[in-house]
Amino acid sequence: MAVVSSDHSTPGMSCEALSSADEPIRIFTPSDIEEYNTAYSEGFYAVIEGFVVDATAMVNSHPGGLKKLMQTNLKVIGYTGKDFGFSFSKGRNAHFPGTGKRWKQKVKEFLTGEKGEDGKLKSLQCVFDGEGGSVIILGKLQL
Ligand code: HEM
């Protein structure tokens, strides 16, 4: 089976620095995410570099398989050693550079995009290349 190794790791691609504290952004707590993932058997929220995404559309299409996708929010994944530390560009589960690049481009679009009726930044879809699937960027995680 193919393994995505840390050879693809490109820390400069990380999106964490793009975001500031005073954005009009939807905020989620870890329990919001855990509760959502428990309550909706077909819905799945994940955290990528501190941004909360609806990854339901990836459930049946993640090229690395369902098991790995479902581990996304666990502390064994990612680089922080804590829950919700997943990144496309840091850590042993790093993905191909094109995936991180698309992600960063969409996070920038999200952060500079329109606001919805609630005054918060509107959700934005991020479609990955090929059969890579898609996620919807919703907001930010507050630990
Ligand atoms: C929301 C979280 C995730 C998203 C949106 C996502 C997305 C993707 C995408 C678009 C690809 C295809 C392109 C590429 O390899 O870069 C991919 C492949 C892959 N992903 Fe993920 N991924 C997520 C989480 C994870 C996690 C947590 C792991 C491992 C623990 C993982 C392991 C893999 C592997 C092994 C492949 C390669 C499959 C192959 O070579 O055929 N992914 N993922």
Backbone and ligand atoms as CSV (ligand in chain L), in Angstrom:
chain,resi,resn,atom,element,x,y,z
A,1,MET,N,N,0.843,-1.209,0.000
A,1,MET,CA,C,0.000,0.000,0.000
A,1,MET,C,C,0.875,1.255,0.000
A,2,ALA,N,N,0.436,2.220,-0.718
A,2,ALA,CA,C,1.220,3.469,-0.790
A,2,ALA,C,C,1.192,4.189,0.558
A,3,VAL,N,N,2.297,4.773,0.906
A,3,VAL,CA,C,2.378,5.515,2.162
A,3,VAL,C,C,2.790,6.949,1.840
A,4,VAL,N,N,2.076,7.907,2.413
A,4,VAL,CA,C,2.485,9.294,2.242
A,4,VAL,C,C,3.504,9.592,3.330
A,5,SER,N,N,4.717,9.846,2.961
A,5,SER,CA,C,5.785,9.985,3.948
A,5,SER,C,C,6.048,11.444,4.249
A,6,SER,N,N,6.860,11.680,5.276
A,6,SER,CA,C,7.182,13.048,5.636
A,6,SER,C,C,8.124,13.678,4.606
A,7,ASP,N,N,8.525,12.895,3.592
A,7,ASP,CA,C,9.323,13.460,2.497
A,7,ASP,C,C,8.581,14.610,1.827
A,8,HIS,N,N,7.252,14.569,1.913
A,8,HIS,CA,C,6.455,15.613,1.271
A,8,HIS,C,C,6.273,16.828,2.169
A,9,SER,N,N,6.800,16.732,3.369
A,9,SER,CA,C,6.554,17.790,4.333
A,9,SER,C,C,7.183,19.122,3.884
A,10,THR,N,N,6.352,20.152,3.825
A,10,THR,CA,C,6.830,21.487,3.437
A,10,THR,C,C,6.223,22.507,4.408
A,11,PRO,N,N,6.841,22.667,5.581
A,11,PRO,CA,C,6.250,23.505,6.624
A,11,PRO,C,C,5.882,24.912,6.161
A,12,GLY,N,N,6.594,25.456,5.191
A,12,GLY,CA,C,6.278,26.797,4.709
A,12,GLY,C,C,4.907,26.882,4.075
A,13,MET,N,N,4.325,25.743,3.738
A,13,MET,CA,C,2.999,25.710,3.116
A,13,MET,C,C,1.876,25.833,4.141
A,14,SER,N,N,2.214,25.815,5.410
A,14,SER,CA,C,1.180,25.806,6.437
A,14,SER,C,C,0.296,27.058,6.367
A,15,CYS,N,N,-0.974,26.908,6.722
A,15,CYS,CA,C,-1.927,28.023,6.643
A,15,CYS,C,C,-2.110,28.735,7.968
A,16,GLU,N,N,-1.491,28.238,9.006
A,16,GLU,CA,C,-1.782,28.770,10.333
A,16,GLU,C,C,-1.530,30.268,10.441
A,17,ALA,N,N,-0.456,30.740,9.798
A,17,ALA,CA,C,-0.083,32.152,9.923
A,17,ALA,C,C,-1.009,33.076,9.128
A,18,LEU,N,N,-1.856,32.520,8.270
A,18,LEU,CA,C,-2.713,33.354,7.410
A,18,LEU,C,C,-3.824,34.040,8.194
A,19,SER,N,N,-4.164,33.444,9.308
A,19,SER,CA,C,-5.351,33.865,10.018
A,19,SER,C,C,-5.004,34.746,11.220
A,20,SER,N,N,-5.837,35.762,11.477
A,20,SER,CA,C,-5.583,36.602,12.643
A,20,SER,C,C,-6.722,36.431,13.643
A,21,ALA,N,N,-6.533,36.981,14.844
A,21,ALA,CA,C,-7.491,36.727,15.917
A,21,ALA,C,C,-8.825,37.466,15.728
A,22,ASP,N,N,-8.827,38.561,14.936
A,22,ASP,CA,C,-10.023,39.404,14.905
A,22,ASP,C,C,-10.886,39.226,13.651
A,23,GLU,N,N,-10.728,38.098,12.979
A,23,GLU,CA,C,-11.581,37.882,11.802
A,23,GLU,C,C,-13.020,37.572,12.205
A,24,PRO,N,N,-13.977,37.959,11.348
A,24,PRO,CA,C,-15.359,37.581,11.611
A,24,PRO,C,C,-15.585,36.130,11.163
A,25,ILE,N,N,-15.094,35.216,11.961
A,25,ILE,CA,C,-15.040,33.816,11.519
A,25,ILE,C,C,-15.838,32.940,12.479
A,26,ARG,N,N,-16.454,31.917,11.952
A,26,ARG,CA,C,-17.180,30.968,12.816
A,26,ARG,C,C,-16.177,30.224,13.683
A,27,ILE,N,N,-16.453,30.155,14.967
A,27,ILE,CA,C,-15.538,29.499,15.898
A,27,ILE,C,C,-16.164,28.203,16.415
A,28,PHE,N,N,-15.364,27.163,16.430
A,28,PHE,CA,C,-15.797,25.854,16.931
A,28,PHE,C,C,-14.894,25.444,18.087
A,29,THR,N,N,-15.475,24.773,19.059
A,29,THR,CA,C,-14.663,24.196,20.135
A,29,THR,C,C,-14.501,22.701,19.834
A,30,PRO,N,N,-13.529,22.058,20.497
A,30,PRO,CA,C,-13.395,20.612,20.302
A,30,PRO,C,C,-14.707,19.871,20.553
A,31,SER,N,N,-15.480,20.304,21.567
A,31,SER,CA,C,-16.728,19.561,21.813
A,31,SER,C,C,-17.762,19.800,20.723
A,32,ASP,N,N,-17.764,20.975,20.067
A,32,ASP,CA,C,-18.671,21.166,18.914
A,32,ASP,C,C,-18.385,20.086,17.873
A,33,ILE,N,N,-17.109,19.848,17.633
A,33,ILE,CA,C,-16.713,18.894,16.593
A,33,ILE,C,C,-17.042,17.467,17.017
A,34,GLU,N,N,-16.689,17.150,18.243
A,34,GLU,CA,C,-16.956,15.797,18.730
A,34,GLU,C,C,-18.455,15.515,18.754
A,35,GLU,N,N,-19.231,16.495,19.210
A,35,GLU,CA,C,-20.684,16.302,19.269
A,35,GLU,C,C,-21.266,16.121,17.868
A,36,TYR,N,N,-20.802,16.934,16.920
A,36,TYR,CA,C,-21.294,16.801,15.544
A,36,TYR,C,C,-20.970,15.409,15.004
A,37,ASN,N,N,-19.749,14.974,15.201
A,37,ASN,CA,C,-19.320,13.687,14.647
A,37,ASN,C,C,-20.034,12.509,15.312
A,38,THR,N,N,-20.511,12.698,16.524
A,38,THR,CA,C,-21.240,11.632,17.198
A,38,THR,C,C,-22.712,11.645,16.777
A,39,ALA,N,N,-23.254,12.855,16.641
A,39,ALA,CA,C,-24.695,12.968,16.387
A,39,ALA,C,C,-25.090,12.620,14.950
A,40,TYR,N,N,-24.229,12.915,14.007
A,40,TYR,CA,C,-24.593,12.699,12.611
A,40,TYR,C,C,-23.747,11.565,12.046
A,41,SER,N,N,-24.354,10.410,11.881
A,41,SER,CA,C,-23.573,9.228,11.495
A,41,SER,C,C,-22.929,9.407,10.129
A,42,GLU,N,N,-23.516,10.233,9.280
A,42,GLU,CA,C,-22.920,10.413,7.951
A,42,GLU,C,C,-22.137,11.715,7.824
A,43,GLY,N,N,-22.137,12.523,8.850
A,43,GLY,CA,C,-21.422,13.795,8.785
A,43,GLY,C,C,-20.072,13.693,9.477
A,44,PHE,N,N,-19.086,14.385,8.962
A,44,PHE,CA,C,-17.758,14.315,9.579
A,44,PHE,C,C,-17.041,15.657,9.479
A,45,TYR,N,N,-16.802,16.260,10.646
A,45,TYR,CA,C,-16.011,17.482,10.717
A,45,TYR,C,C,-14.568,17.116,11.072
A,46,ALA,N,N,-13.631,17.759,10.374
A,46,ALA,CA,C,-12.220,17.531,10.652
A,46,ALA,C,C,-11.549,18.880,10.827
A,47,VAL,N,N,-10.353,18.856,11.410
A,47,VAL,CA,C,-9.585,20.097,11.564
A,47,VAL,C,C,-8.292,19.959,10.772
A,48,ILE,N,N,-8.054,20.928,9.896
A,48,ILE,CA,C,-6.820,20.964,9.098
A,48,ILE,C,C,-6.129,22.288,9.416
A,49,GLU,N,N,-4.967,22.191,10.038
A,49,GLU,CA,C,-4.171,23.386,10.369
A,49,GLU,C,C,-4.987,24.445,11.105
A,50,GLY,N,N,-5.824,23.978,12.003
A,50,GLY,CA,C,-6.602,24.887,12.839
A,50,GLY,C,C,-7.916,25.333,12.222
A,51,PHE,N,N,-8.173,24.967,10.972
A,51,PHE,CA,C,-9.437,25.319,10.316
A,51,PHE,C,C,-10.393,24.121,10.347
A,52,VAL,N,N,-11.640,24.414,10.679
A,52,VAL,CA,C,-12.638,23.353,10.752
A,52,VAL,C,C,-13.267,23.168,9.378
A,53,VAL,N,N,-13.304,21.920,8.928
A,53,VAL,CA,C,-13.905,21.627,7.623
A,53,VAL,C,C,-14.976,20.563,7.763
A,54,ASP,N,N,-15.968,20.653,6.888
A,54,ASP,CA,C,-16.914,19.561,6.744
A,54,ASP,C,C,-16.297,18.608,5.726
A,55,ALA,N,N,-15.897,17.432,6.205
A,55,ALA,CA,C,-15.206,16.460,5.340
A,55,ALA,C,C,-16.115,15.284,4.991
A,56,THR,N,N,-17.426,15.505,5.102
A,56,THR,CA,C,-18.375,14.421,4.827
A,56,THR,C,C,-18.187,13.856,3.422
A,57,ALA,N,N,-17.912,14.737,2.453
A,57,ALA,CA,C,-17.767,14.272,1.068
A,57,ALA,C,C,-16.515,13.424,0.872
A,58,MET,N,N,-15.587,13.478,1.833
A,58,MET,CA,C,-14.359,12.677,1.719
A,58,MET,C,C,-14.562,11.262,2.251
A,59,VAL,N,N,-15.642,11.064,3.001
A,59,VAL,CA,C,-15.815,9.789,3.705
A,59,VAL,C,C,-15.746,8.603,2.738
A,60,ASN,N,N,-16.353,8.753,1.595
A,60,ASN,CA,C,-16.311,7.653,0.630
A,60,ASN,C,C,-15.291,7.852,-0.476
A,61,SER,N,N,-14.493,8.912,-0.377
A,61,SER,CA,C,-13.596,9.164,-1.509
A,61,SER,C,C,-12.156,9.468,-1.106
A,62,HIS,N,N,-11.821,9.429,0.190
A,62,HIS,CA,C,-10.433,9.748,0.569
A,62,HIS,C,C,-9.470,8.737,-0.053
A,63,PRO,N,N,-8.511,9.203,-0.859
A,63,PRO,CA,C,-7.609,8.272,-1.538
A,63,PRO,C,C,-6.767,7.438,-0.566
A,64,GLY,N,N,-6.585,7.927,0.635
A,64,GLY,CA,C,-5.830,7.184,1.647
A,64,GLY,C,C,-6.709,6.265,2.484
A,65,GLY,N,N,-8.001,6.183,2.136
A,65,GLY,CA,C,-8.920,5.269,2.823
A,65,GLY,C,C,-9.676,5.913,3.968
A,66,LEU,N,N,-10.786,5.284,4.343
A,66,LEU,CA,C,-11.675,5.797,5.389
A,66,LEU,C,C,-10.986,5.791,6.758
A,67,LYS,N,N,-10.256,4.712,7.040
A,67,LYS,CA,C,-9.646,4.572,8.365
A,67,LYS,C,C,-8.727,5.755,8.674
A,68,LYS,N,N,-7.916,6.112,7.705
A,68,LYS,CA,C,-6.973,7.215,7.931
A,68,LYS,C,C,-7.706,8.542,8.065
A,69,LEU,N,N,-8.722,8.750,7.248
A,69,LEU,CA,C,-9.495,9.994,7.346
A,69,LEU,C,C,-10.105,10.125,8.744
A,70,MET,N,N,-10.621,9.005,9.250
A,70,MET,CA,C,-11.284,9.016,10.554
A,70,MET,C,C,-10.310,9.272,11.705
A,71,GLN,N,N,-9.017,9.119,11.443
A,71,GLN,CA,C,-8.018,9.364,12.489
A,71,GLN,C,C,-7.562,10.825,12.523
A,72,THR,N,N,-8.037,11.591,11.552
A,72,THR,CA,C,-7.545,12.965,11.357
A,72,THR,C,C,-7.474,13.795,12.637
A,73,ASN,N,N,-8.505,13.691,13.499
A,73,ASN,CA,C,-8.565,14.567,14.671
A,73,ASN,C,C,-7.834,14.014,15.898
A,74,LEU,N,N,-7.245,12.837,15.768
A,74,LEU,CA,C,-6.595,12.217,16.925
A,74,LEU,C,C,-5.177,12.736,17.139
A,75,LYS,N,N,-4.723,12.632,18.391
A,75,LYS,CA,C,-3.404,13.208,18.684
A,75,LYS,C,C,-2.247,12.416,18.077
A,76,VAL,N,N,-2.485,11.171,17.702
A,76,VAL,CA,C,-1.413,10.397,17.059
A,76,VAL,C,C,-1.128,10.890,15.639
A,77,ILE,N,N,-2.034,11.711,15.116
A,77,ILE,CA,C,-1.897,12.243,13.760
A,77,ILE,C,C,-1.375,13.680,13.862
A,78,GLY,N,N,-0.716,14.121,12.823
A,78,GLY,CA,C,-0.298,15.529,12.834
A,78,GLY,C,C,1.027,15.718,13.552
A,79,TYR,N,N,1.281,16.936,13.934
A,79,TYR,CA,C,2.624,17.262,14.388
A,79,TYR,C,C,2.658,17.901,15.769
A,80,THR,N,N,1.494,18.216,16.332
A,80,THR,CA,C,1.497,18.955,17.596
A,80,THR,C,C,1.553,18.033,18.811
A,81,GLY,N,N,1.242,16.754,18.599
A,81,GLY,CA,C,1.196,15.836,19.733
A,81,GLY,C,C,-0.106,15.976,20.522
A,82,LYS,N,N,-1.013,16.835,20.020
A,82,LYS,CA,C,-2.320,17.014,20.670
A,82,LYS,C,C,-3.416,16.687,19.667
A,83,ASP,N,N,-4.632,16.518,20.156
A,83,ASP,CA,C,-5.764,16.324,19.252
A,83,ASP,C,C,-5.854,17.501,18.273
A,84,PHE,N,N,-6.431,17.262,17.124
A,84,PHE,CA,C,-6.699,18.291,16.108
A,84,PHE,C,C,-5.426,18.953,15.556
A,85,GLY,N,N,-4.326,18.209,15.497
A,85,GLY,CA,C,-3.062,18.780,15.018
A,85,GLY,C,C,-2.734,18.421,13.573
A,86,PHE,N,N,-3.732,17.988,12.817
A,86,PHE,CA,C,-3.471,17.542,11.443
A,86,PHE,C,C,-3.075,18.700,10.522
A,87,SER,N,N,-2.113,18.399,9.637
A,87,SER,CA,C,-1.674,19.384,8.647
A,87,SER,C,C,-1.322,18.664,7.354
A,88,PHE,N,N,-1.533,19.321,6.249
A,88,PHE,CA,C,-1.084,18.762,4.967
A,88,PHE,C,C,0.416,18.952,4.774
A,89,SER,N,N,0.986,19.881,5.510
A,89,SER,CA,C,2.370,20.250,5.222
A,89,SER,C,C,3.358,19.959,6.348
A,90,LYS,N,N,2.840,19.494,7.490
A,90,LYS,CA,C,3.743,19.150,8.588
A,90,LYS,C,C,3.349,17.792,9.142
A,91,GLY,N,N,4.333,17.067,9.634
A,91,GLY,CA,C,4.027,15.795,10.290
A,91,GLY,C,C,4.201,14.607,9.374
A,92,ARG,N,N,4.138,13.412,9.961
A,92,ARG,CA,C,4.475,12.206,9.211
A,92,ARG,C,C,3.405,11.804,8.199
A,93,ASN,N,N,2.228,12.376,8.341
A,93,ASN,CA,C,1.159,12.031,7.404
A,93,ASN,C,C,1.009,13.099,6.308
A,94,ALA,N,N,2.077,13.838,6.068
A,94,ALA,CA,C,2.006,14.911,5.075
A,94,ALA,C,C,1.573,14.377,3.712
A,95,HIS,N,N,0.802,15.156,2.991
A,95,HIS,CA,C,0.287,14.777,1.670
A,95,HIS,C,C,1.162,15.383,0.573
A,96,PHE,N,N,0.790,15.079,-0.647
A,96,PHE,CA,C,1.575,15.611,-1.771
A,96,PHE,C,C,1.489,17.145,-1.799
A,97,PRO,N,N,2.519,17.809,-2.274
A,97,PRO,CA,C,2.546,19.282,-2.253
A,97,PRO,C,C,1.339,19.918,-2.951
A,98,GLY,N,N,0.855,19.311,-4.029
A,98,GLY,CA,C,-0.288,19.879,-4.751
A,98,GLY,C,C,-1.529,19.980,-3.883
A,99,THR,N,N,-1.678,19.029,-2.972
A,99,THR,CA,C,-2.844,19.028,-2.074
A,99,THR,C,C,-2.737,20.195,-1.088
A,100,GLY,N,N,-1.546,20.368,-0.507
A,100,GLY,CA,C,-1.329,21.479,0.421
A,100,GLY,C,C,-1.448,22.827,-0.265
A,101,LYS,N,N,-1.018,22.865,-1.514
A,101,LYS,CA,C,-1.059,24.110,-2.288
A,101,LYS,C,C,-2.502,24.536,-2.566
A,102,ARG,N,N,-3.302,23.563,-3.014
A,102,ARG,CA,C,-4.720,23.853,-3.260
A,102,ARG,C,C,-5.401,24.320,-1.983
A,103,TRP,N,N,-5.092,23.617,-0.896
A,103,TRP,CA,C,-5.674,23.941,0.411
A,103,TRP,C,C,-5.344,25.375,0.815
A,104,LYS,N,N,-4.085,25.745,0.686
A,104,LYS,CA,C,-3.671,27.091,1.091
A,104,LYS,C,C,-4.367,28.160,0.252
A,105,GLN,N,N,-4.466,27.883,-1.041
A,105,GLN,CA,C,-5.133,28.821,-1.946
A,105,GLN,C,C,-6.591,29.024,-1.531
A,106,LYS,N,N,-7.266,27.945,-1.162
A,106,LYS,CA,C,-8.677,28.030,-0.777
A,106,LYS,C,C,-8.856,28.688,0.594
A,107,VAL,N,N,-7.907,28.458,1.505
A,107,VAL,CA,C,-7.990,29.119,2.813
A,107,VAL,C,C,-7.857,30.632,2.635
A,108,LYS,N,N,-6.959,31.044,1.748
A,108,LYS,CA,C,-6.802,32.482,1.464
A,108,LYS,C,C,-8.101,33.056,0.907
A,109,GLU,N,N,-8.694,32.316,-0.039
A,109,GLU,CA,C,-9.972,32.753,-0.633
A,109,GLU,C,C,-11.057,32.872,0.434
A,110,PHE,N,N,-11.096,31.884,1.306
A,110,PHE,CA,C,-12.083,31.873,2.387
A,110,PHE,C,C,-11.911,33.102,3.283
A,111,LEU,N,N,-10.665,33.384,3.664
A,111,LEU,CA,C,-10.386,34.470,4.612
A,111,LEU,C,C,-10.618,35.855,4.013
A,112,THR,N,N,-10.595,35.943,2.679
A,112,THR,CA,C,-10.811,37.246,2.037
A,112,THR,C,C,-12.174,37.294,1.334
A,113,GLY,N,N,-12.983,36.294,1.613
A,113,GLY,CA,C,-14.274,36.179,0.920
A,113,GLY,C,C,-15.389,36.992,1.553
A,114,GLU,N,N,-16.602,36.752,1.055
A,114,GLU,CA,C,-17.769,37.499,1.535
A,114,GLU,C,C,-18.226,37.019,2.895
A,115,LYS,N,N,-19.032,37.885,3.523
A,115,LYS,CA,C,-19.647,37.480,4.790
A,115,LYS,C,C,-21.104,37.095,4.544
A,116,GLY,N,N,-21.572,36.175,5.326
A,116,GLY,CA,C,-22.971,35.744,5.215
A,116,GLY,C,C,-23.882,36.615,6.053
A,117,GLU,N,N,-25.170,36.207,6.177
A,117,GLU,CA,C,-26.152,36.996,6.927
A,117,GLU,C,C,-25.808,37.089,8.406
A,118,ASP,N,N,-25.088,36.105,8.899
A,118,ASP,CA,C,-24.697,36.110,10.318
A,118,ASP,C,C,-23.455,36.979,10.575
A,119,GLY,N,N,-22.948,37.629,9.508
A,119,GLY,CA,C,-21.776,38.491,9.661
A,119,GLY,C,C,-20.454,37.737,9.651
A,120,LYS,N,N,-20.517,36.426,9.530
A,120,LYS,CA,C,-19.292,35.605,9.541
A,120,LYS,C,C,-18.904,35.245,8.109
A,121,LEU,N,N,-17.619,34.931,7.929
A,121,LEU,CA,C,-17.137,34.541,6.600
A,121,LEU,C,C,-17.919,33.336,6.088
A,122,LYS,N,N,-18.262,33.420,4.801
A,122,LYS,CA,C,-19.071,32.349,4.209
A,122,LYS,C,C,-18.233,31.089,3.993
A,123,SER,N,N,-18.840,29.929,4.219
A,123,SER,CA,C,-18.177,28.639,3.976
A,123,SER,C,C,-17.721,28.561,2.529
A,124,LEU,N,N,-16.648,27.825,2.303
A,124,LEU,CA,C,-16.099,27.729,0.948
A,124,LEU,C,C,-15.640,26.306,0.661
A,125,GLN,N,N,-15.992,25.830,-0.522
A,125,GLN,CA,C,-15.606,24.463,-0.891
A,125,GLN,C,C,-14.173,24.427,-1.428
A,126,CYS,N,N,-13.446,23.412,-1.036
A,126,CYS,CA,C,-12.089,23.187,-1.548
A,126,CYS,C,C,-12.070,21.827,-2.237
A,127,VAL,N,N,-11.949,21.857,-3.569
A,127,VAL,CA,C,-11.955,20.608,-4.348
A,127,VAL,C,C,-10.507,20.234,-4.662
A,128,PHE,N,N,-10.145,18.996,-4.363
A,128,PHE,CA,C,-8.782,18.531,-4.627
A,128,PHE,C,C,-8.698,17.917,-6.023
A,129,ASP,N,N,-7.469,17.826,-6.530
A,129,ASP,CA,C,-7.266,17.299,-7.891
A,129,ASP,C,C,-7.679,15.838,-8.015
A,130,GLY,N,N,-7.964,15.462,-9.231
A,130,GLY,CA,C,-8.227,14.054,-9.552
A,130,GLY,C,C,-9.413,13.505,-8.780
A,131,GLU,N,N,-9.196,12.349,-8.169
A,131,GLU,CA,C,-10.253,11.710,-7.376
A,131,GLU,C,C,-10.114,12.077,-5.908
A,132,GLY,N,N,-9.455,13.197,-5.655
A,132,GLY,CA,C,-9.112,13.577,-4.275
A,132,GLY,C,C,-10.270,13.972,-3.386
A,133,GLY,N,N,-11.457,14.223,-3.948
A,133,GLY,CA,C,-12.600,14.620,-3.122
A,133,GLY,C,C,-12.584,16.098,-2.777
A,134,SER,N,N,-13.389,16.482,-1.788
A,134,SER,CA,C,-13.483,17.892,-1.427
A,134,SER,C,C,-13.873,18.056,0.034
A,135,VAL,N,N,-13.575,19.241,0.563
A,135,VAL,CA,C,-14.028,19.596,1.910
A,135,VAL,C,C,-14.654,20.991,1.836
A,136,ILE,N,N,-15.442,21.343,2.858
A,136,ILE,CA,C,-16.003,22.696,2.925
A,136,ILE,C,C,-15.391,23.398,4.140
A,137,ILE,N,N,-14.723,24.510,3.893
A,137,ILE,CA,C,-14.090,25.259,4.993
A,137,ILE,C,C,-15.178,26.027,5.741
A,138,LEU,N,N,-15.288,25.780,7.055
A,138,LEU,CA,C,-16.371,26.373,7.843
A,138,LEU,C,C,-15.903,27.490,8.761
A,139,GLY,N,N,-14.759,27.296,9.399
A,139,GLY,CA,C,-14.318,28.275,10.390
A,139,GLY,C,C,-13.058,27.807,11.080
A,140,LYS,N,N,-12.885,28.268,12.308
A,140,LYS,CA,C,-11.636,27.995,13.010
A,140,LYS,C,C,-11.880,27.284,14.338
A,141,LEU,N,N,-10.898,26.500,14.714
A,141,LEU,CA,C,-10.973,25.802,15.997
A,141,LEU,C,C,-10.398,26.681,17.101
A,142,GLN,N,N,-11.121,26.736,18.240
A,142,GLN,CA,C,-10.554,27.428,19.403
A,142,GLN,C,C,-10.326,26.400,20.495
A,143,LEU,N,N,-9.080,26.155,20.796
A,143,LEU,CA,C,-8.760,25.122,21.799
A,143,LEU,C,C,-8.981,25.626,23.211
L,1,HEM,C1,C,-9.498,16.093,6.458
L,1,HEM,C2,C,-8.422,15.338,6.371
L,1,HEM,C3,C,-7.833,14.813,5.069
L,1,HEM,C4,C,-8.056,15.242,3.795
L,1,HEM,C5,C,-8.947,16.384,3.303
L,1,HEM,C6,C,-7.241,14.383,2.925
L,1,HEM,C7,C,-7.152,14.502,1.544
L,1,HEM,C8,C,-6.399,13.682,0.726
L,1,HEM,C9,C,-6.209,13.857,-0.704
L,1,HEM,C10,C,-6.824,14.997,-1.526
L,1,HEM,C11,C,-5.405,12.864,-1.143
L,1,HEM,C12,C,-4.894,12.647,-2.605
L,1,HEM,C13,C,-3.707,13.509,-2.944
L,1,HEM,C14,C,-2.525,13.386,-1.999
L,1,HEM,O1,O,-2.045,12.273,-1.732
L,1,HEM,O2,O,-2.067,14.424,-1.543
L,1,HEM,C15,C,-5.081,12.037,-0.002
L,1,HEM,C16,C,-4.289,10.902,-0.035
L,1,HEM,C17,C,-3.849,10.207,1.054
L,1,HEM,N1,N,-4.135,10.494,2.358
L,1,HEM,FE1,FE,-5.352,11.972,3.029
L,1,HEM,N2,N,-6.570,13.473,3.699
L,1,HEM,C18,C,-6.911,13.701,5.021
L,1,HEM,C19,C,-6.434,13.013,6.118
L,1,HEM,C20,C,-5.507,11.982,6.094
L,1,HEM,C21,C,-4.883,11.371,7.237
L,1,HEM,C22,C,-5.186,11.756,8.683
L,1,HEM,C23,C,-4.044,10.397,6.776
L,1,HEM,C24,C,-3.136,9.466,7.506
L,1,HEM,C25,C,-3.144,9.216,8.783
L,1,HEM,C26,C,-4.130,10.412,5.350
L,1,HEM,C27,C,-3.441,9.560,4.516
L,1,HEM,C28,C,-3.461,9.585,3.151
L,1,HEM,C29,C,-2.737,8.649,2.302
L,1,HEM,C30,C,-1.895,7.475,2.773
L,1,HEM,C31,C,-2.975,9.051,0.985
L,1,HEM,C32,C,-2.370,8.485,-0.285
L,1,HEM,C33,C,-3.150,7.444,-0.927
L,1,HEM,C34,C,-2.442,6.866,-2.133
L,1,HEM,O3,O,-1.231,7.043,-2.288
L,1,HEM,O4,O,-3.136,6.256,-2.926
L,1,HEM,N3,N,-5.019,11.397,4.940
L,1,HEM,N4,N,-5.694,12.562,1.113
